Amino acid sequence: MGKRKMQALAYYQCDYTGLPMRNSNCYIPVWKEDGRMIKQGSFCCWEAVLAATAASPQSKEIKAYIEELVGCELIPAPSHTELSWLSESGTITTIDQFLGACEVPLKPVQVVEVGVDGRLTHCVLARRAWMGFAHRFTTTRKKGKEKAFEVCFGGEGLPNTTATQYFKQALCGPVYVALKSNELAIQERTRYLDLSLEIFSSVFLPRKRKDCAGLEKKEYENIKAEMLRELMQVESTASASALPPAQLAKAAVMPCALGAEMALLYPPDQPPPLRRQLAVRVH
């Protein structure tokens, strides 16, 4: 359906649901024969793209592309028969209900637990347990606002010095960290992504320096001797045509000290031409 205009207002219309949108953020990736990828269509969410391309020959490639872009596994959007504005028997009446039906119901959240003893553990929490924490805040560690880390804790127990060092504030008890994305669709959505220990360590833990293997004394002496030989060979080649300073001083010709001596050495071929001088009247 694409971009439309109503008086002075321009908007987009979803190719799957027909819903009007301010912006078009979701599309169908299509690959040409030369390997180039182009964007087609305007959709309200990525689940609608999966539902619209379920019968396409490139459905597997499209699903893999979208899941890599989003960061987690997705399910197709509900059928047209479930939308009340397209079917009389539809039960979905609002945009929030449609987006809620696109999500996996009660999908667990993969988090990293920072224990009081400093140990990092990968665990999976139920959605209700995750939403039941009394304290939570969001922090970003990379440029951009697409992804952020949500930190939850109970606020009771022993001081957690490791988590305090990571997040620069006083925390107590076990601390749980999840990765979420702020996805742009017909409405801004928050989606919890899979968080592994490798991703957490690459962001919060200091990077280890690579160990450089040193040279043994014998190897160092051999390399040093070889460098000296090459340097002496280059110097000898560059100074092969050079002369000692004493020979250069003997070959040097000093100019005459007096003009008369120089005139004897270099006599003129003919006298200079005479030039008529103007008479100057002296008062």
SESENU-326130 format. One record per residue (C-alpha): chain; x, y, z; residue number from 0. Coordinates in Angstrom, 3 decimals, padded with zeros to 6 digits. Layout:
+--------+----------+----------+----------+-----+
| chaine |       c1 |       c2 |       c3 | num |
+--------+----------+----------+----------+-----+
|      A |        X |        Y |        Z | NUM |
...
+--------+----------+----------+----------+-----+
***
This chain:
+--------+----------+----------+----------+-----+
| chaine |       c1 |       c2 |       c3 | num |
+--------+----------+----------+----------+-----+
|      A |  000.000 |  000.000 |  000.000 |   0 |
|      A |  002.934 |  002.280 |  000.699 |   1 |
|      A |  002.887 |  005.993 |  001.303 |   2 |
|      A | -000.376 |  007.905 |  001.233 |   3 |
|      A | -001.448 |  011.491 |  001.660 |   4 |
|      A | -004.571 |  012.925 |  003.259 |   5 |
|      A | -004.775 |  016.663 |  002.708 |   6 |
|      A | -001.492 |  018.007 |  004.154 |   7 |
|      A | -000.765 |  014.845 |  006.179 |   8 |
|      A |  001.455 |  012.091 |  004.740 |   9 |
|      A |  001.470 |  008.601 |  006.242 |  10 |
|      A |  002.191 |  004.961 |  005.427 |  11 |
|      A | -000.228 |  002.039 |  005.365 |  12 |
|      A |  000.721 | -001.489 |  006.417 |  13 |
|      A |  000.624 | -003.986 |  003.560 |  14 |
|      A | -000.580 | -006.756 |  005.898 |  15 |
|      A | -003.008 | -005.161 |  008.360 |  16 |
|      A | -003.961 | -001.955 |  006.561 |  17 |
|      A | -003.175 |  000.092 |  009.673 |  18 |
|      A | -001.924 |  003.681 |  009.134 |  19 |
|      A |  001.610 |  004.445 |  010.351 |  20 |
|      A |  003.660 |  007.617 |  010.744 |  21 |
|      A |  006.836 |  005.875 |  009.527 |  22 |
|      A |  007.726 |  002.735 |  007.643 |  23 |
|      A |  010.360 |  000.821 |  009.615 |  24 |
|      A |  009.697 | -002.807 |  008.605 |  25 |
|      A |  010.059 | -004.185 |  005.082 |  26 |
|      A |  010.501 | -007.343 |  003.022 |  27 |
|      A |  014.138 | -008.071 |  002.097 |  28 |
|      A |  014.395 | -009.268 | -001.498 |  29 |
|      A |  017.620 | -010.538 | -003.064 |  30 |
|      A |  018.328 | -010.029 | -006.743 |  31 |
|      A |  020.282 | -012.367 | -009.004 |  32 |
|      A |  023.469 | -010.363 | -008.525 |  33 |
|      A |  023.208 | -010.717 | -004.719 |  34 |
|      A |  021.974 | -007.198 | -003.979 |  35 |
|      A |  019.273 | -006.833 | -001.317 |  36 |
|      A |  016.440 | -004.340 | -001.801 |  37 |
|      A |  013.634 | -003.330 |  000.539 |  38 |
|      A |  010.020 | -003.757 | -000.498 |  39 |
|      A |  006.737 | -002.926 |  001.188 |  40 |
|      A |  005.707 | -001.158 |  004.384 |  41 |
|      A |  004.706 | -003.174 |  007.465 |  42 |
|      A |  003.711 | -002.366 |  011.037 |  43 |
|      A |  006.066 | -004.950 |  012.613 |  44 |
|      A |  008.478 | -007.718 |  011.670 |  45 |
|      A |  005.977 | -010.438 |  012.602 |  46 |
|      A |  003.667 | -009.043 |  009.922 |  47 |
|      A |  006.501 | -009.441 |  007.408 |  48 |
|      A |  006.861 | -013.122 |  008.369 |  49 |
|      A |  003.129 | -013.705 |  007.984 |  50 |
|      A |  003.017 | -011.944 |  004.604 |  51 |
|      A |  005.965 | -013.955 |  003.222 |  52 |
|      A |  005.048 | -017.361 |  004.640 |  53 |
|      A |  004.319 | -018.730 |  001.156 |  54 |
|      A |  007.282 | -017.001 | -000.535 |  55 |
|      A |  010.112 | -019.103 | -002.013 |  56 |
|      A |  012.548 | -016.972 |  000.031 |  57 |
|      A |  010.649 | -017.367 |  003.301 |  58 |
|      A |  013.544 | -019.145 |  005.048 |  59 |
|      A |  016.057 | -016.507 |  003.980 |  60 |
|      A |  013.686 | -013.723 |  005.004 |  61 |
|      A |  013.086 | -015.287 |  008.441 |  62 |
|      A |  016.811 | -015.768 |  009.036 |  63 |
|      A |  017.539 | -012.164 |  008.000 |  64 |
|      A |  014.847 | -010.708 |  010.280 |  65 |
|      A |  015.805 | -012.815 |  013.301 |  66 |
|      A |  019.454 | -011.825 |  012.921 |  67 |
|      A |  018.416 | -008.184 |  012.630 |  68 |
|      A |  016.081 | -008.321 |  015.650 |  69 |
|      A |  018.260 | -010.584 |  017.785 |  70 |
|      A |  015.824 | -013.337 |  018.748 |  71 |
|      A |  013.380 | -015.868 |  017.318 |  72 |
|      A |  010.029 | -014.529 |  016.051 |  73 |
|      A |  006.619 | -016.003 |  015.283 |  74 |
|      A |  004.345 | -014.882 |  012.423 |  75 |
|      A |  001.595 | -012.375 |  013.108 |  76 |
|      A | -002.032 | -013.560 |  013.535 |  77 |
|      A | -004.101 | -014.282 |  010.442 |  78 |
|      A | -006.314 | -011.692 |  008.773 |  79 |
|      A | -009.363 | -013.517 |  010.084 |  80 |
|      A | -008.432 | -012.541 |  013.653 |  81 |
|      A | -008.400 | -008.796 |  012.914 |  82 |
|      A | -011.737 | -007.158 |  013.653 |  83 |
|      A | -011.250 | -004.357 |  011.105 |  84 |
|      A | -010.767 | -006.936 |  008.330 |  85 |
|      A | -013.068 | -009.761 |  009.440 |  86 |
|      A | -016.395 | -009.801 |  011.273 |  87 |
|      A | -015.275 | -012.787 |  013.336 |  88 |
|      A | -012.019 | -011.140 |  014.409 |  89 |
|      A | -011.261 | -010.753 |  018.110 |  90 |
|      A | -008.277 | -008.376 |  017.900 |  91 |
|      A | -009.596 | -004.817 |  018.073 |  92 |
|      A | -006.591 | -002.616 |  018.916 |  93 |
|      A | -002.966 | -002.198 |  017.925 |  94 |
|      A | -001.784 | -003.205 |  021.406 |  95 |
|      A | -003.708 | -006.468 |  021.176 |  96 |
|      A | -002.213 | -007.162 |  017.756 |  97 |
|      A |  001.364 | -006.533 |  018.944 |  98 |
|      A |  000.705 | -008.607 |  022.053 |  99 |
|      A | -000.492 | -011.513 |  019.904 | 100 |
|      A |  002.744 | -011.295 |  017.906 | 101 |
|      A |  004.882 | -012.043 |  020.958 | 102 |
|      A |  005.568 | -015.475 |  022.387 | 103 |
|      A |  003.263 | -015.784 |  025.423 | 104 |
|      A |  005.135 | -015.719 |  028.738 | 105 |
|      A |  008.487 | -016.122 |  027.021 | 106 |
|      A |  011.230 | -016.615 |  029.645 | 107 |
|      A |  014.029 | -014.091 |  029.956 | 108 |
|      A |  017.662 | -015.107 |  029.595 | 109 |
|      A |  019.741 | -013.201 |  032.131 | 110 |
|      A |  023.177 | -013.173 |  033.739 | 111 |
|      A |  023.290 | -013.407 |  037.531 | 112 |
|      A |  026.030 | -011.489 |  039.331 | 113 |
|      A |  026.408 | -013.254 |  042.672 | 114 |
|      A |  027.551 | -011.695 |  045.924 | 115 |
|      A |  030.772 | -013.689 |  045.619 | 116 |
|      A |  031.407 | -012.169 |  042.169 | 117 |
|      A |  030.541 | -015.300 |  040.203 | 118 |
|      A |  028.725 | -014.876 |  036.869 | 119 |
|      A |  026.020 | -017.408 |  036.026 | 120 |
|      A |  023.777 | -017.692 |  032.981 | 121 |
|      A |  020.197 | -018.520 |  033.950 | 122 |
|      A |  016.645 | -018.361 |  032.608 | 123 |
|      A |  013.876 | -016.653 |  034.590 | 124 |
|      A |  010.147 | -016.847 |  034.058 | 125 |
|      A |  008.534 | -013.668 |  032.783 | 126 |
|      A |  006.460 | -013.249 |  035.957 | 127 |
|      A |  009.522 | -013.699 |  038.168 | 128 |
|      A |  011.442 | -011.165 |  036.111 | 129 |
|      A |  008.694 | -008.576 |  036.311 | 130 |
|      A |  008.331 | -009.150 |  040.075 | 131 |
|      A |  011.603 | -007.522 |  041.134 | 132 |
|      A |  011.189 | -004.496 |  043.369 | 133 |
|      A |  014.113 | -002.499 |  041.945 | 134 |
|      A |  015.247 | -002.088 |  038.359 | 135 |
|      A |  017.072 |  000.403 |  036.171 | 136 |
|      A |  018.383 |  000.585 |  032.607 | 137 |
|      A |  021.913 |  001.317 |  031.494 | 138 |
|      A |  023.613 |  001.567 |  028.108 | 139 |
|      A |  027.245 |  000.794 |  027.464 | 140 |
|      A |  027.510 |  001.243 |  023.701 | 141 |
|      A |  026.709 |  004.049 |  021.320 | 142 |
|      A |  023.121 |  004.203 |  020.162 | 143 |
|      A |  019.784 |  003.657 |  021.858 | 144 |
|      A |  018.750 |  000.454 |  020.083 | 145 |
|      A |  019.957 | -001.876 |  022.841 | 146 |
|      A |  020.212 | -001.455 |  026.601 | 147 |
|      A |  020.825 | -003.558 |  029.712 | 148 |
|      A |  018.086 | -003.854 |  032.307 | 149 |
|      A |  019.355 | -004.510 |  035.843 | 150 |
|      A |  017.025 | -005.970 |  038.494 | 151 |
|      A |  017.672 | -006.768 |  042.161 | 152 |
|      A |  015.729 | -007.332 |  045.363 | 153 |
|      A |  017.558 | -004.729 |  047.456 | 154 |
|      A |  018.214 | -007.109 |  050.372 | 155 |
|      A |  021.231 | -009.132 |  051.398 | 156 |
|      A |  024.962 | -008.643 |  051.558 | 157 |
|      A |  026.649 | -005.871 |  049.557 | 158 |
|      A |  027.443 | -006.942 |  046.019 | 159 |
|      A |  030.823 | -005.311 |  045.388 | 160 |
|      A |  031.222 | -006.820 |  041.910 | 161 |
|      A |  027.876 | -005.481 |  040.647 | 162 |
|      A |  028.597 | -002.153 |  042.350 | 163 |
|      A |  031.825 | -001.902 |  040.359 | 164 |
|      A |  030.039 | -002.788 |  037.107 | 165 |
|      A |  027.130 | -000.352 |  037.438 | 166 |
|      A |  028.707 |  002.387 |  039.617 | 167 |
|      A |  026.071 |  002.344 |  042.358 | 168 |
|      A |  025.584 |  000.499 |  045.643 | 169 |
|      A |  023.772 | -002.836 |  045.106 | 170 |
|      A |  022.881 | -005.609 |  047.529 | 171 |
|      A |  022.132 | -009.274 |  047.052 | 172 |
|      A |  022.114 | -011.147 |  043.733 | 173 |
|      A |  021.826 | -008.862 |  040.704 | 174 |
|      A |  020.260 | -010.002 |  037.429 | 175 |
|      A |  021.026 | -008.386 |  034.069 | 176 |
|      A |  018.988 | -008.749 |  030.865 | 177 |
|      A |  019.477 | -007.360 |  027.371 | 178 |
|      A |  016.562 | -005.602 |  025.709 | 179 |
|      A |  016.048 | -003.696 |  022.474 | 180 |
|      A |  013.962 | -000.638 |  021.690 | 181 |
|      A |  012.420 | -001.702 |  018.397 | 182 |
|      A |  010.806 |  000.785 |  016.036 | 183 |
|      A |  007.524 | -000.495 |  014.643 | 184 |
|      A |  004.042 |  001.019 |  014.423 | 185 |
|      A |  004.706 |  001.726 |  018.105 | 186 |
|      A |  007.983 |  001.626 |  020.014 | 187 |
|      A |  008.382 | -001.883 |  021.410 | 188 |
|      A |  010.650 | -003.418 |  024.033 | 189 |
|      A |  011.893 | -006.895 |  023.270 | 190 |
|      A |  014.092 | -009.026 |  025.559 | 191 |
|      A |  017.023 | -010.580 |  023.704 | 192 |
|      A |  019.192 | -013.575 |  024.484 | 193 |
|      A |  022.095 | -012.610 |  026.743 | 194 |
|      A |  025.070 | -014.941 |  027.061 | 195 |
|      A |  028.103 | -014.833 |  029.319 | 196 |
|      A |  030.309 | -013.977 |  026.318 | 197 |
|      A |  028.255 | -010.882 |  025.460 | 198 |
|      A |  028.153 | -009.765 |  029.092 | 199 |
|      A |  031.886 | -010.274 |  029.564 | 200 |
|      A |  032.754 | -008.382 |  026.377 | 201 |
|      A |  030.804 | -005.340 |  027.594 | 202 |
|      A |  031.398 | -005.162 |  031.357 | 203 |
|      A |  034.647 | -007.012 |  032.017 | 204 |
|      A |  037.991 | -005.342 |  031.223 | 205 |
|      A |  039.734 | -006.642 |  028.161 | 206 |
|      A |  042.737 | -008.840 |  028.771 | 207 |
|      A |  045.988 | -007.931 |  027.124 | 208 |
|      A |  047.414 | -010.449 |  024.723 | 209 |
|      A |  050.514 | -012.194 |  026.027 | 210 |
|      A |  053.497 | -011.471 |  023.783 | 211 |
|      A |  056.133 | -014.216 |  023.693 | 212 |
|      A |  059.618 | -012.776 |  024.286 | 213 |
|      A |  062.919 | -013.737 |  022.637 | 214 |
|      A |  065.614 | -015.764 |  024.251 | 215 |
|      A |  069.046 | -014.195 |  024.745 | 216 |
|      A |  070.668 | -016.301 |  022.033 | 217 |
|      A |  067.940 | -015.421 |  019.501 | 218 |
|      A |  068.264 | -011.739 |  020.375 | 219 |
|      A |  072.050 | -011.818 |  019.843 | 220 |
|      A |  071.640 | -013.513 |  016.449 | 221 |
|      A |  069.037 | -010.971 |  015.276 | 222 |
|      A |  071.208 | -008.095 |  016.522 | 223 |
|      A |  074.293 | -009.393 |  014.693 | 224 |
|      A |  072.319 | -009.829 |  011.464 | 225 |
|      A |  070.972 | -006.264 |  011.706 | 226 |
|      A |  074.516 | -004.911 |  012.220 | 227 |
|      A |  075.793 | -006.799 |  009.164 | 228 |
|      A |  073.006 | -005.435 |  006.997 | 229 |
|      A |  073.619 | -001.895 |  008.286 | 230 |
|      A |  077.377 | -002.098 |  007.561 | 231 |
|      A |  076.657 | -003.390 |  004.056 | 232 |
|      A |  074.313 | -000.465 |  003.359 | 233 |
|      A |  076.888 |  002.044 |  004.666 | 234 |
|      A |  079.697 |  000.547 |  002.581 | 235 |
|      A |  077.585 |  000.690 | -000.572 | 236 |
|      A |  076.630 |  004.321 |  000.055 | 237 |
|      A |  080.261 |  005.418 |  000.767 | 238 |
|      A |  081.978 |  003.465 | -002.046 | 239 |
|      A |  082.517 |  006.581 | -004.194 | 240 |
|      A |  083.445 |  008.879 | -001.315 | 241 |
|      A |  086.962 |  010.367 | -000.768 | 242 |
|      A |  088.843 |  011.148 |  002.435 | 243 |
|      A |  088.662 |  014.749 |  003.656 | 244 |
|      A |  092.388 |  015.324 |  003.056 | 245 |
|      A |  092.097 |  014.533 | -000.662 | 246 |
|      A |  089.073 |  016.756 | -000.961 | 247 |
|      A |  091.043 |  019.663 |  000.601 | 248 |
|      A |  093.941 |  019.237 | -001.856 | 249 |
|      A |  091.646 |  019.206 | -004.841 | 250 |
|      A |  089.813 |  022.317 | -003.742 | 251 |
|      A |  090.741 |  025.546 | -005.667 | 252 |
|      A |  090.700 |  028.709 | -003.637 | 253 |
|      A |  089.688 |  031.963 | -005.384 | 254 |
|      A |  092.236 |  034.760 | -005.855 | 255 |
|      A |  092.556 |  037.233 | -003.044 | 256 |
|      A |  093.033 |  040.308 | -005.299 | 257 |
|      A |  091.189 |  041.464 | -008.361 | 258 |
|      A |  094.444 |  042.066 | -010.207 | 259 |
|      A |  095.449 |  038.441 | -009.798 | 260 |
|      A |  092.068 |  037.324 | -011.041 | 261 |
|      A |  092.447 |  039.623 | -014.095 | 262 |
|      A |  095.759 |  037.940 | -014.962 | 263 |
|      A |  094.216 |  034.486 | -014.695 | 264 |
|      A |  091.170 |  035.370 | -016.763 | 265 |
|      A |  092.219 |  038.094 | -019.303 | 266 |
|      A |  089.388 |  039.595 | -021.328 | 267 |
|      A |  089.210 |  038.703 | -025.026 | 268 |
|      A |  088.832 |  042.345 | -026.051 | 269 |
|      A |  088.674 |  045.643 | -024.271 | 270 |
|      A |  085.293 |  046.766 | -023.150 | 271 |
|      A |  083.438 |  049.035 | -025.606 | 272 |
|      A |  083.685 |  052.738 | -025.098 | 273 |
|      A |  080.609 |  054.481 | -023.952 | 274 |
|      A |  079.902 |  058.157 | -024.484 | 275 |
|      A |  079.423 |  060.007 | -021.281 | 276 |
|      A |  077.256 |  063.049 | -020.914 | 277 |
|      A |  079.018 |  066.260 | -020.092 | 278 |
|      A |  078.252 |  067.572 | -016.693 | 279 |
|      A |  078.446 |  071.315 | -016.217 | 280 |
|      A |  080.144 |  072.336 | -012.977 | 281 |
|      A |  079.188 |  075.673 | -011.466 | 282 |
+--------+----------+----------+----------+-----+
***
